[in-house]
Amino acid sequence: MPEATAPVFSTDLPLPDRREGKVRDVYRVPVETGPDQVLIVATDRLSAFDVVLPTPIPGKGRLLTEVSLGWFHFIRELELVGDHLISTEPADVPGLAPADRAMLEGRMMLCRAVEVVPIECVARGYLAGSGWLEYRRDGTVCGVQLPEGLQRSGRLPQPIFTPATKATEGHDENIDFAHASEIAGEALMSQLRDLTLAIYDAASDFAAARGVILADTKFEFGHAIDFDGLGTGELLICDEVLTPDSSRYWPAESYESGREQDSFDKQYVRNHLLELVDRGAWRKAPPGPELPADIVERTMDRYREAADRLFGREF
């Protein structure tokens, strides 16, 4: 898929209830004959250290949408859970001008509205990120006791489910299964744990066959909403799935436990920003610094490589 020539940093569509996340803009799409729908637009914004940076990564939103769609198709074939995706065609969104539809091409998902479960469902197969930090301190990850002697980036004896609270700002907070059950109910959390681990196992096997390690990932689930805006009880996987923004992907050929790994994400951006922090040029607070052109291009190259390895497509 060719990339858009102009980056999309923000959108302003003639649709109600616009919400702006770190990367995506979300709108409500009124429907006369059924429940309202949701339009999710993946912009080219990039955030690091919970700060949205002023420099877009041209084409990133379209690429990540395509990766997410590939994984939605994969998950549908597993027949474990439904999903919220209705359409990726701009023509299916009412009331838009031709220029708006052109901008949305390749970077939108028209979705069923859901009553979101307020828990991030995280599966970890390797010890990295916040999990590694907790393990070094307590020997656990989100309350899950792990064997002694594990290494940074080391493969876990078996994948584990490590829920987190969904933060509207800042970092999600890792919690244990008992706390998640207090928030969402034990029966539902047991169902989500089993679904999360089953999808992770299948996706990690798929990625491994393509030379990619899926170290960890997070999913979001919700219940479909009926015409009156009430939850129906029909469980759906929603939001983005298994993109480099919601997952930790490593190239298998350079993997070595005991150290931080190369990754298919915004590693170049984080490294650049940490150099600025070390020099006292930035304090990990808004406003974020502009990114040099070479950092932008090298970052996009990593996203492209992940997409190409996973699905063998041209982006």
Phi, psi and omega in degrees: 000128178290147179277152175295144181286327181253133178291154176248105180272323181209158180235156178216078184267153180280057179230153186281163169058047178295132173234140183242117173266192180294326183238325188249147170256137185234136180231154170271136179246105181296139179230126184285329189255013180186187179300146175302152180252177184232132175256123179249122182246120177273109179278183176261016175293155176222136177244149175213138184054037177065023176239128175283123184276152184283347183261119177284162173252097188304128179090350184299317182297320180291319181295313181294327175296317180296320177297315179300319180296321176300319179287325174302317178299317179299315182293323177300322180292337177288335179057041178262327185200150175282174178224172187268356188287129177253309187203155171241014183265120178303330180297341181275358177260117185286153168079019183254148175283159179306322181294323177295317180296322178296319179296324183284344185305120176084354184233016183236153169226123172269124193227158169292143176285144180227154169269102192288135170288125189281042179225130170280127183261105188252132172247134180235127174252349181223159186264100184211169175061221181295333177296319178296319180297317179293318180300317179299325183278315191237350184077012182228166167227114182053042177084354179275115180288130181243157180297155175288156171085008178288151183256160173301134182068009181287150177286135179284154178307324172204154180300147181236154178260122184228091184291164177213151173284149180272116181266133175286332175221149178075200185280146164295153182252122177295137179223167177269174185296324181297317179294318177299322179292326176296326182280313190246351182100137185293320182297315179294317181294326176297318178297316181291323176300312182295319178296314182301313182290324179294316179293318179300314181302313181294317181293322181292325175294317178301313181294318183299324179293347180246018175077024183233132174266125173266097185288316177198165179201163177229144179239157174236137180235159177200171177256134179304148182254139180271186184301331181270006179081017181255149179294138182267347186091352178281114184279133180227145168274139188218187182066199175281156178227128169057032173275164175297346175277337182247005185220160176251108181251137177234144173290127186295328187290338180251007183292136175206119181293159179098359180212169172291145184259157164297149183220156180266064181206219184265036181302318180298322179294312180300316180298318178298316181293323179294327174296320177296319179297316181299328180274358182077016183271350178205150185240026180058039180219153177299149356281149177283158180281154172295148180261139175295155184299323182291327177292320177299311184292319180293325177295314180296326177300322180292318176298317180299317182296318178300314181297318182292319179295316186289317188235359174061033182250160174268128180244000000 
